[in-house]
Amino acid sequence: MKREPNEVKHLVRQYEQKLSEASVPLWMDAPDILDILDHYEQNNQYFEAEECMRLALRLHPDNPEVQIRRAYRLKNEGRWQEAVQVVESISEQDCLDVCFFWGEKALSELDFERAESFFNQGLRIERDIDAQLPLDGEEEPMGVSDLLLEMGELFIDYGSIARAQKYLQQITSSEPEYNRAQILLAECAFQLGDTPSAVSLLEKVLDNDPYDLDAWIMLADVSNESKNFEKCAEASNFALAIDPKNEKALRFKAVAALGLEKYDEVLEVYDNYRLLYPTDYTMALSAGEILINQRKMLEARKVLSRSNQACPNEHPDKVRILGDIATTYAAEGDFRRAHDTLLGCCSLGTSYADVLLQTAQLCFNYGEQDFGKKALLHYLSTYTLTAETRQRMAQILCEANLFETMSEIWDTLLKVTENGTTLAAPYLAFAARRLRRIPEYMFWLAYSIYEDPTRTQQFFRQIYPDRLPSEYLAQARLEFPEE
């Protein structure tokens, strides 16, 4: 029988007191120690849970419930082979827990029919047990709605929405799991692209229970994904009224404010969020980028530095954060520190060649030609140009409207040596025209028209208005008849 939360807390206190009294031999029944294990797992107390699991195995090595919990812990760590060996060693294979384990293993292999077969077998076992309880004068049967809910969640996790709906719809309104089932059905509807049905299901749940935190958060999530930021903000505010420290609700409130362009509100949410969740880097990243857009570079750098400290080195966002911090230095005219900051990306998998190109782009974005030019010249003296990097360098210069002052670099870019299509051709044609290097202009314009007429038209639409790309070359010859 499921214990009340206060009973579990009392049980945990007794357990921890016995552990601290080394002279007292510790003995606990298997159901008690498994409830304590549940408590530690739900509170993410990994080491305490591991110690509890070891004790359970020592006290009850042959207990099937203890063994199945061991198997699930191994499975959750990705150690499927060891988990399977544990379950295979359980003598009573025809029981609910074993059937559900094999069902989840089948799901992990995307064998939905076999999974469904195991789950249905487990349901039959549970229903047979429940049917016998009143005859023995025991307590009233609990039903199988909790199992149906678990099956629905598992099928959603593995992408079988139709099967999830089939089982969730079997949970009646008289069952305590009904509201949770409706929230999951709303998730199913949303994944199938039926946003109105998802919203309708969630609103019905909230009509029945306005204090259902999960329903408010799900409504905020659905509203955010459908870009209904007003409704997202409303739902997140209701969620925060129920739980002012809820991480998801705070995130959706910030996302909604961002979508509504209420940037001061985003920063206000961030100030609250970082005190509650100091190790989460994502909110600081968003707040820092908002401050950059508001040109508050010093404040942005402080916030982004917190994000950088909390972000794991292996996460792709680490490079993004360093790029943002470099931007704050470049905006203040400190291009050396911007470059040094970008160099930190080299230890994260970014090549030094790419750092040089990023440095040049930052310099040109903020009006510093000399340092950016040095970065490009260093690149050209160190690395061989590929079709992709030639295009990127030419694009950087064209977007910065830099031609005569970068003629030394254009000399190299216009002399293509690699084999295959020259991806930079439209940029090279445009640059040759601006540099009045007419023979090269004619060559690259003809090449661009042949290889990439769509992008060539984007470049030269203003130069040759009302002309098709096939007519550009003739127009160019009329424009420069003697050259």
C-alpha positions in Angstrom: 0.0 0.0 0.0 1.3 3.4 -0.9 2.5 5.5 2.0 1.6 9.1 2.6 4.5 11.6 2.2 4.7 12.3 5.9 4.9 8.6 6.6 7.8 8.2 4.2 9.7 11.2 5.7 9.3 9.6 9.2 10.6 6.3 7.8 13.6 8.1 6.2 14.4 9.8 9.5 14.3 6.4 11.4 16.6 4.9 8.7 19.1 7.7 8.8 19.1 7.7 12.7 19.9 3.9 12.6 22.6 4.4 10.1 24.3 7.0 12.3 24.2 4.7 15.4 27.0 2.3 14.4 26.5 0.1 17.4 22.8 -0.7 16.5 22.4 -3.5 13.9 20.3 -2.2 11.1 17.4 -4.3 9.9 14.4 -3.1 7.8 11.7 -5.0 5.9 12.1 -4.9 2.1 9.0 -2.7 1.4 10.2 -0.1 4.0 13.7 0.1 2.5 12.3 0.4 -1.0 10.1 3.3 0.0 13.2 5.0 1.4 15.0 4.3 -1.9 12.1 5.9 -3.8 12.4 9.0 -1.6 16.1 9.4 -2.4 15.6 8.8 -6.1 12.8 11.4 -6.3 15.0 13.9 -4.6 18.0 13.2 -6.8 20.1 12.0 -3.8 22.3 9.7 -5.9 24.8 8.6 -3.3 22.1 8.0 -0.6 20.1 6.0 -3.0 23.1 3.9 -4.0 23.9 3.2 -0.4 20.2 2.3 0.3 20.2 -0.1 -2.7 23.3 -1.9 -1.5 21.8 -2.3 2.0 18.6 -3.7 0.4 20.6 -6.2 -1.5 22.5 -7.2 1.6 19.4 -7.6 3.7 17.1 -9.1 1.1 19.3 -10.7 -1.7 16.5 -13.0 -2.9 13.6 -10.6 -2.7 12.1 -10.2 -6.3 11.1 -6.6 -5.7 14.6 -5.7 -4.5 16.1 -7.4 -7.6 13.8 -5.7 -10.0 14.7 -2.3 -8.5 18.3 -3.2 -9.0 17.6 -4.0 -12.6 15.8 -0.7 -13.2 18.7 1.3 -11.6 21.1 -0.5 -14.0 18.8 0.2 -16.9 18.6 3.9 -16.0 22.4 4.0 -16.1 22.4 2.5 -19.6 23.7 -0.9 -18.4 21.0 -2.9 -20.2 23.0 -6.2 -20.4 23.5 -6.3 -16.6 19.9 -5.4 -16.0 18.7 -8.2 -18.2 20.9 -10.7 -16.4 19.4 -9.6 -13.1 15.8 -10.0 -14.3 16.5 -13.3 -16.0 17.7 -14.6 -12.6 14.4 -13.8 -10.9 12.5 -17.1 -10.4 9.0 -15.6 -10.7 8.9 -14.4 -14.3 5.1 -14.3 -14.4 4.7 -11.2 -12.3 3.8 -7.5 -13.1 7.2 -6.0 -12.5 9.0 -8.5 -14.7 6.4 -8.1 -17.5 6.8 -4.3 -17.4 10.6 -4.6 -17.5 10.5 -6.8 -20.6 8.0 -4.4 -22.1 10.3 -1.4 -21.6 13.2 -3.3 -23.0 11.1 -4.0 -26.1 10.3 -0.3 -26.3 14.0 0.5 -26.2 14.3 -1.7 -29.3 11.3 0.1 -30.9 9.4 -3.2 -31.0 6.0 -1.7 -30.0 3.9 -4.8 -30.6 6.1 -7.0 -28.4 6.1 -4.2 -25.7 2.3 -4.0 -25.9 2.1 -7.7 -25.4 4.2 -7.7 -22.3 2.3 -4.7 -20.9 -1.0 -6.4 -21.5 0.2 -9.5 -19.8 1.1 -7.4 -16.8 -2.3 -5.7 -16.8 -4.0 -9.2 -16.8 -1.9 -10.3 -13.8 -2.8 -7.2 -11.9 -6.5 -7.5 -12.7 -6.5 -11.1 -11.6 -5.0 -10.2 -8.3 -7.5 -7.3 -7.8 -10.4 -9.6 -8.6 -9.4 -12.0 -5.8 -8.9 -9.4 -3.1 -12.6 -8.9 -2.1 -13.1 -12.7 -1.9 -10.3 -13.0 0.7 -11.8 -10.2 2.8 -8.8 -7.9 2.1 -9.0 -4.2 1.2 -10.7 -3.0 -1.9 -8.7 -3.4 -5.2 -6.7 -0.4 -6.3 -7.4 -0.9 -10.0 -5.0 -0.5 -12.9 -5.2 3.2 -13.7 -1.7 3.8 -12.4 -0.4 1.1 -14.7 -2.4 2.5 -17.7 -0.8 5.9 -16.9 2.7 4.5 -16.8 2.1 2.7 -20.1 0.9 5.9 -21.7 3.9 7.8 -20.5 6.3 5.1 -21.8 4.7 5.0 -25.2 4.9 8.9 -25.4 8.5 8.7 -24.5 9.2 6.3 -27.3 7.1 8.1 -29.9 4.1 5.7 -30.2 1.4 8.3 -29.8 -1.6 6.2 -30.9 -0.8 3.5 -28.4 -0.3 6.1 -25.7 -3.8 7.5 -26.4 -5.4 4.1 -26.4 -4.3 3.4 -22.8 -4.7 6.9 -21.4 -8.3 7.1 -22.7 -9.1 4.0 -20.5 -8.6 6.0 -17.3 -12.0 7.2 -16.1 -12.8 10.5 -14.4 -13.4 8.7 -11.1 -9.7 7.6 -10.9 -7.1 9.8 -9.1 -4.9 9.6 -12.2 -7.5 11.1 -14.5 -6.1 14.7 -14.5 -2.6 13.5 -15.2 -4.0 11.3 -18.1 -5.7 14.3 -19.6 -2.5 16.3 -19.5 -0.7 13.5 -21.3 -3.5 13.3 -23.8 -3.0 17.0 -24.4 0.6 16.3 -25.0 -0.3 13.6 -27.5 -2.7 16.0 -29.3 0.0 18.7 -29.5 2.6 16.3 -30.9 0.1 15.4 -33.6 -0.3 19.1 -34.5 -3.7 19.5 -33.0 -3.1 22.5 -30.7 -6.7 23.5 -30.2 -7.5 20.0 -28.8 -4.5 20.2 -26.6 -5.5 23.6 -25.2 -9.1 22.4 -24.7 -8.1 19.3 -22.7 -5.8 21.4 -20.5 -8.5 24.0 -19.9 -11.0 21.2 -18.8 -8.4 19.9 -16.3 -8.0 23.4 -14.9 -11.8 23.9 -14.8 -11.9 20.8 -12.5 -8.8 21.8 -10.5 -7.5 25.4 -10.9 -4.5 24.5 -8.7 -3.1 21.8 -11.0 0.4 23.0 -11.4 1.3 20.5 -14.2 -1.6 21.6 -16.3 -0.7 25.3 -16.1 2.9 24.5 -17.0 1.8 22.3 -19.9 -0.6 25.1 -21.1 2.4 27.5 -21.0 4.5 25.1 -23.0 1.8 24.5 -25.7 1.1 28.3 -25.9 4.8 29.0 -26.2 5.3 26.5 -29.0 2.3 27.9 -30.9 3.7 31.5 -30.4 0.8 32.6 -28.3 3.0 34.5 -25.9 0.1 36.3 -24.2 -1.5 33.0 -23.1 2.0 31.6 -22.2 2.5 34.5 -19.9 -0.9 34.1 -18.3 -0.4 30.4 -17.7 3.1 30.8 -16.3 1.9 33.5 -13.9 -0.9 31.2 -12.6 1.8 28.5 -12.2 4.0 30.8 -10.2 1.1 31.8 -8.0 0.9 28.2 -7.0 4.6 27.6 -6.8 6.7 30.9 -6.9 10.0 28.9 -7.2 9.0 26.6 -10.0 11.8 26.4 -12.5 9.7 25.6 -15.6 7.2 28.3 -14.8 10.0 30.9 -14.4 11.4 29.8 -17.7 8.1 30.1 -19.6 7.5 33.5 -18.0 10.9 34.7 -19.4 10.2 33.1 -22.8 6.8 34.8 -23.0 8.2 38.2 -22.0 10.9 37.7 -24.7 8.3 36.8 -27.3 6.3 39.9 -26.3 9.5 42.0 -26.4 9.2 42.9 -22.7 13.0 42.8 -22.2 13.0 44.5 -18.8 10.6 41.8 -17.5 13.0 39.0 -18.9 15.8 40.5 -16.9 13.6 40.8 -13.8 12.8 37.1 -14.1 16.4 36.3 -14.5 17.3 38.1 -11.3 14.9 35.9 -9.4 15.8 32.8 -11.3 19.6 33.0 -10.7 19.1 33.2 -6.9 16.9 30.0 -7.0 19.0 28.1 -9.6 22.5 29.4 -9.5 24.0 26.5 -11.5 21.7 26.8 -14.5 23.5 28.7 -17.2 20.7 28.9 -19.8 18.7 31.8 -18.3 21.9 33.8 -17.9 22.7 33.2 -21.5 19.4 34.6 -22.7 19.6 37.6 -20.3 23.1 38.3 -21.5 22.1 38.4 -25.1 19.2 40.7 -24.3 21.6 43.1 -22.6 23.9 42.9 -25.7 20.9 43.9 -27.9 20.3 46.8 -25.5 24.0 47.8 -25.8 24.6 47.3 -22.1 27.9 45.6 -22.6 29.4 45.7 -19.1 26.2 44.3 -17.6 25.9 41.7 -20.4 29.5 40.5 -19.7 28.8 40.1 -16.0 25.8 38.0 -16.7 27.4 36.0 -19.5 30.4 35.3 -17.2 28.1 33.6 -14.8 26.6 31.6 -17.6 30.1 30.6 -18.8 31.1 29.4 -15.3 28.0 27.2 -15.0 28.0 25.8 -18.6 29.7 22.4 -19.0 32.8 22.5 -21.3 31.3 19.7 -23.5 28.1 21.6 -24.1 27.8 23.3 -27.6 26.5 26.5 -25.9 29.9 27.1 -24.4 31.2 28.3 -27.7 28.1 30.5 -28.1 28.7 32.1 -24.7 32.4 32.9 -25.4 31.3 34.4 -28.7 28.9 36.6 -26.9 31.5 37.7 -24.3 33.9 38.5 -27.1 31.2 40.6 -28.7 30.9 42.7 -25.5 34.7 43.4 -25.7 34.5 44.3 -29.4 31.6 46.6 -28.8 33.7 48.5 -26.3 36.7 48.7 -28.7 38.8 46.1 -26.9 39.5 43.9 -29.9 42.6 42.2 -28.4 40.5 40.9 -25.5 37.7 39.9 -27.9 40.3 37.8 -29.8 41.7 36.3 -26.6 38.2 35.3 -25.5 37.5 33.6 -28.8 40.8 31.7 -28.5 39.1 29.9 -25.5 36.9 28.1 -28.1 40.0 26.3 -29.4 39.9 24.0 -26.4 36.3 23.2 -27.2 36.8 21.9 -30.7 36.8 25.2 -32.7 39.8 25.5 -35.0 42.2 28.4 -34.8 41.4 29.1 -38.4 37.8 29.6 -37.5 38.7 31.9 -34.6 40.7 34.1 -37.0 37.6 34.5 -39.2 35.3 35.1 -36.2 37.8 37.8 -35.0 37.8 39.5 -38.4 34.0 39.5 -38.5 33.7 41.0 -35.0 36.3 43.7 -35.9 34.5 44.7 -39.0 31.1 44.6 -37.3 32.4 47.2 -34.9 34.4 49.4 -37.2 38.0 48.1 -36.6 39.6 47.5 -40.0 43.3 47.2 -39.0 43.0 44.4 -36.4 40.4 42.5 -38.7 42.8 42.9 -41.7 45.7 41.4 -39.6 43.5 38.5 -38.7 42.7 37.7 -42.3 46.2 38.2 -43.5 47.4 35.8 -40.8 44.8 33.3 -42.0 46.0 33.6 -45.6 49.6 33.2 -44.6 48.9 30.1 -42.5 46.1 28.2 -44.1 45.1 27.0 -47.6 41.8 28.4 -48.8 39.0 26.0 -49.5 35.9 26.8 -51.5 34.0 27.2 -48.3 36.5 29.5 -46.5 37.0 31.6 -49.6 33.3 32.2 -49.7 33.1 33.0 -46.0 36.0 35.5 -46.2 34.6 37.2 -49.3 31.2 37.4 -47.7 32.6 39.0 -44.5 34.3 41.7 -46.6 31.3 42.3 -48.8 28.9 42.6 -45.9 31.3 45.1 -44.2 31.6 47.0 -47.5 35.4 46.7 -47.5 37.1 46.8 -50.9 39.9 49.3 -51.6 41.3 49.1 -48.1 41.4 45.3 -48.4 42.8 45.1 -51.9 45.7 43.0 -50.7 43.3 40.3 -49.5 41.0 40.6 -52.6 44.1 39.9 -54.7 44.3 36.4 -53.1 40.6 35.8 -53.1 40.2 36.6 -56.8 42.9 34.1 -57.7 41.1 30.8 -57.3 43.3 27.7 -57.2 41.0 24.9 -55.8 39.2 22.5 -58.0 35.4 22.4 -58.3 32.8 25.1 -58.2 33.9 28.4 -56.7 31.2 29.1 -54.2 32.4 32.7 -53.7 31.8 33.7 -57.3 29.0 36.2 -56.8 31.0 37.9 -54.1 34.1 38.0 -56.3 32.2 39.5 -59.2 30.8 42.2 -57.0 34.2 42.9 -55.4 35.9 43.1 -58.8 33.3 45.6 -60.0 33.8 47.8 -56.9 37.6 47.6 -57.4 37.2 48.4 -61.1 39.1 45.3 -62.1 37.0 44.9 -65.2 38.5 41.8 -66.9 38.0 39.9 -63.6 34.6 41.4 -63.2 33.5 40.1 -66.6 35.0 36.7 -65.9 33.4 36.3 -62.5 30.0 37.8 -63.5 29.8 35.2 -66.4 30.8 32.4 -64.0 28.3 33.5 -61.4 25.4 33.7 -63.9 26.2 30.2 -65.0 26.8 28.6 -61.6 24.5 30.5 -59.3 22.0 32.7 -61.1 19.7 33.1 -58.0 22.3 34.5 -55.7 23.8 36.5 -58.5 20.5 38.2 -59.0 20.4 39.0 -55.3 23.7 40.8 -55.6 23.1 42.7 -58.8 19.4 43.4 -58.7 20.1 47.1 -57.7 22.9 47.5 -60.2 20.9 46.1 -63.1 17.2 46.7 -62.2 14.5 45.1 -64.4 17.0 42.8 -66.0 17.3 39.0 -65.9 20.5 37.4 -64.9 21.1 36.3 -68.5 21.2 39.9 -69.5 23.7 41.1 -66.9 26.8 40.4 -68.9 25.5 42.4 -71.9 24.7 45.3 -69.6 28.2 45.1 -68.0 29.8 45.3 -71.5 27.7 48.4 -72.2 28.7 49.9 -68.9 32.4 49.3 -69.4 32.8 49.4 -73.3 36.5 50.3 -73.5 37.7 48.2 -70.6 
